[in-house]
Amino acid sequence: MNNVNRAVALRISELLQSQGITQYRLAIKSGITHSTLKNIMHETVKDNLLSTVILIARGFDMTVSKFLDSPLFSEENLDI
């Protein structure tokens, strides 16, 4: 089981790989700082804000619904 922060980091990793972009490029496209994205990826952020997740989804040119449409976020896979 993953916590929400881990699931967000894993989803970002999946999408970075599938779209062939770097964390730095995603940060620029998302309008968040590279250090914020690095903190999310290293799970040093206590709680990811929905507004940040929305910006990241936009950076991937997708809706937040599409970003969250992953087994990583199904209730049986999350430890909440």
Phi, psi and omega per residue, in radians:
M1 nan 2.576 3.106
N2 -2.016 2.662 2.933
N3 -1.502 3.011 -3.062
V4 -1.064 -0.733 -3.129
N5 -1.057 -0.735 3.116
R6 -1.138 -0.736 3.132
A7 -1.087 -0.713 3.107
V8 -1.104 -0.797 -3.135
A9 -1.096 -0.749 3.127
L10 -1.132 -0.708 3.132
R11 -1.125 -0.743 3.106
I12 -1.069 -0.771 3.120
S13 -1.029 -0.778 3.101
E14 -1.004 -0.838 -3.070
L15 -1.238 -0.633 3.068
L16 -1.039 -0.785 -3.124
Q17 -1.167 -0.803 -3.076
S18 -1.199 -0.530 -3.138
Q19 -1.657 -0.129 3.089
G20 1.144 0.653 3.101
I21 -2.078 2.814 -3.122
T22 -1.607 2.868 3.046
Q23 -1.039 -0.711 -3.131
Y24 -1.066 -0.801 3.139
R25 -1.103 -0.727 3.107
L26 -1.081 -0.747 3.124
A27 -1.020 -0.790 3.124
I28 -1.081 -0.850 -3.125
K29 -1.127 -0.533 -3.093
S30 -1.464 -0.386 -3.088
G31 1.406 0.386 3.055
I32 -1.996 2.826 -3.131
T33 -1.299 2.657 3.105
H34 -1.090 -0.613 3.133
S35 -1.156 -0.631 3.077
T36 -1.096 -0.788 3.138
L37 -1.127 -0.725 3.097
K38 -1.063 -0.713 3.108
N39 -1.108 -0.673 3.086
I40 -1.114 -0.785 -3.093
M41 -1.175 -0.556 3.119
H42 -1.600 0.059 3.084
E43 1.007 0.631 3.062
T44 -1.636 -0.041 3.059
V45 -1.468 2.264 -3.110
K46 -1.127 -0.872 3.108
D47 -2.459 2.241 3.065
N48 -1.346 2.275 3.102
L49 -1.381 2.499 3.106
L50 -1.028 -0.657 3.137
S51 -1.057 -0.640 3.098
T52 -1.204 -0.723 3.103
V53 -1.088 -0.678 3.100
I54 -1.091 -0.782 3.112
L55 -1.084 -0.714 3.114
I56 -1.125 -0.754 3.089
A57 -1.024 -0.756 3.092
R58 -1.069 -0.652 3.100
G59 -1.077 -0.502 3.063
F60 -1.557 0.105 -3.116
D61 1.017 0.770 3.105
M62 -2.463 2.865 3.068
T63 -1.348 2.813 3.083
V64 -1.122 -0.564 3.084
S65 -1.070 -0.748 3.117
K66 -1.171 -0.691 3.106
F67 -1.045 -0.756 -3.091
L68 -1.426 -0.121 3.141
D69 -1.390 1.298 -3.100
S70 -2.624 2.534 3.079
P71 -1.011 -0.376 3.111
L72 -0.999 -0.508 -3.065
F73 -1.777 0.113 3.095
S74 -1.255 2.548 -3.033
E75 -0.973 -0.633 -3.119
E76 -1.250 -0.258 3.119
N77 -1.755 -0.061 -3.103
L78 -1.938 2.445 3.025
D79 -1.793 1.737 -3.069
I80 -1.862 nan nan
